[in-house]
Amino acid sequence: MHELGITRSIVAMVAERATGHRVLRVKVELGRLSGFMPEALRFCFDLCTHGTILDGAQLDIVEVDGLGRCLACGLQHRLDIPMGRCPSCGKPALTIVAGEELKIREMEVI
């Protein structure tokens, strides 16, 4: 489960930036092509925050659709998997432009 390792990193980064303040909420952007499952990330978040300044914090996940650009025709299309053929020209020349990210966007502290 890759989510456990990445969640530990998220918790560590947020705790460092919170500088001792209690964290109430963390908002992350998660690309649909990232390979991480939102529900597994939520489960791991509850485990990893136990006993930390993030204990009880809410995790908000904003899922970002996959988006690919065809290197042959230049058109952009929504992607459900990180590969495939361009729906417009049929060439297998797609490059991913969105959907692989995992970003900490916001945190709410008191």
C-alpha positions as CSV (number, residue, x, y, z in Angstrom):
1,M,0.0,0.0,0.0
2,H,1.8,3.1,-1.3
3,E,-0.8,5.3,0.4
4,L,0.7,4.7,3.8
5,G,4.1,6.0,2.9
6,I,2.8,9.1,1.1
7,T,0.4,9.8,3.9
8,R,3.2,9.7,6.4
9,S,5.0,12.3,4.3
10,I,1.9,14.5,4.1
11,V,1.4,14.4,7.8
12,A,5.1,15.2,8.4
13,M,5.1,18.1,6.0
14,V,1.9,19.6,7.5
15,A,3.1,19.1,11.1
16,E,6.3,20.9,10.2
17,R,4.5,23.9,8.6
18,A,2.0,24.1,11.5
19,T,4.8,24.9,13.9
20,G,3.1,23.4,16.9
21,H,-0.4,24.7,16.1
22,R,-3.3,22.2,16.1
23,V,-4.3,21.3,12.6
24,L,-8.1,21.1,11.9
25,R,-8.2,20.4,8.2
26,V,-5.9,19.5,5.3
27,K,-6.9,19.8,1.7
28,V,-5.0,17.9,-1.0
29,E,-5.4,17.6,-4.8
30,L,-5.1,14.0,-6.0
31,G,-4.8,13.2,-9.6
32,R,-7.0,10.4,-10.9
33,L,-3.9,9.0,-12.7
34,S,-1.6,9.2,-9.7
35,G,-2.2,5.6,-8.7
36,F,-3.4,6.5,-5.2
37,M,-6.9,5.6,-4.0
38,P,-8.7,8.4,-2.2
39,E,-10.4,6.0,0.3
40,A,-7.1,4.3,1.2
41,L,-5.5,7.8,1.6
42,R,-8.3,8.7,4.1
43,F,-7.9,5.5,6.0
44,C,-4.1,6.0,6.3
45,F,-4.5,9.6,7.2
46,D,-6.6,8.6,10.3
47,L,-3.9,6.1,11.3
48,C,-0.9,8.4,10.7
49,T,-2.4,11.4,12.5
50,H,-3.2,9.6,15.7
51,G,-1.3,11.2,18.6
52,T,0.0,14.1,16.5
53,I,-1.1,17.7,16.2
54,L,-3.2,16.5,13.2
55,D,-5.1,14.0,15.4
56,G,-8.8,14.4,14.5
57,A,-8.1,16.7,11.5
58,Q,-10.3,16.4,8.4
59,L,-8.8,15.4,5.1
60,D,-10.4,17.0,2.1
61,I,-9.4,15.4,-1.2
62,V,-10.1,17.2,-4.5
63,E,-9.8,14.7,-7.3
64,V,-8.2,16.1,-10.5
65,D,-9.2,14.5,-13.8
66,G,-6.6,13.1,-16.1
67,L,-5.8,15.2,-19.1
68,G,-3.6,14.3,-22.1
69,R,-2.4,16.2,-25.1
70,C,-1.8,14.5,-28.4
71,L,1.7,15.2,-29.7
72,A,0.5,14.5,-33.3
73,C,-2.6,16.7,-33.6
74,G,-2.2,18.9,-30.4
75,L,-5.7,18.4,-29.1
76,Q,-6.3,17.7,-25.4
77,H,-8.6,15.0,-24.1
78,R,-9.8,13.6,-20.7
79,L,-7.9,10.4,-19.7
80,D,-9.1,7.6,-17.5
81,I,-5.8,5.7,-17.8
82,P,-2.3,7.1,-18.3
83,M,-2.0,5.8,-21.9
84,G,-4.0,5.2,-25.0
85,R,-4.7,6.6,-28.5
86,C,-5.9,10.1,-29.3
87,P,-9.7,10.0,-29.8
88,S,-9.3,12.6,-32.5
89,C,-6.5,11.3,-34.8
90,G,-6.0,7.8,-33.4
91,K,-2.3,8.1,-32.9
92,P,-0.7,6.7,-29.8
93,A,1.1,9.9,-29.0
94,L,-0.5,11.2,-25.8
95,T,1.4,13.0,-23.2
96,I,-0.1,13.6,-19.7
97,V,-0.7,17.2,-18.8
98,A,-2.8,16.7,-15.6
99,G,-4.0,14.0,-13.3
100,E,-0.7,12.7,-11.8
101,E,-0.4,15.3,-9.1
102,L,-0.6,14.9,-5.3
103,K,-0.4,18.4,-3.8
104,I,-1.1,19.8,-0.3
105,R,-3.2,22.8,-1.1
106,E,-4.4,24.1,2.2
107,M,-4.3,23.5,5.9
108,E,-6.4,25.0,8.6
109,V,-4.8,25.5,12.1
110,I,-5.8,27.0,15.4
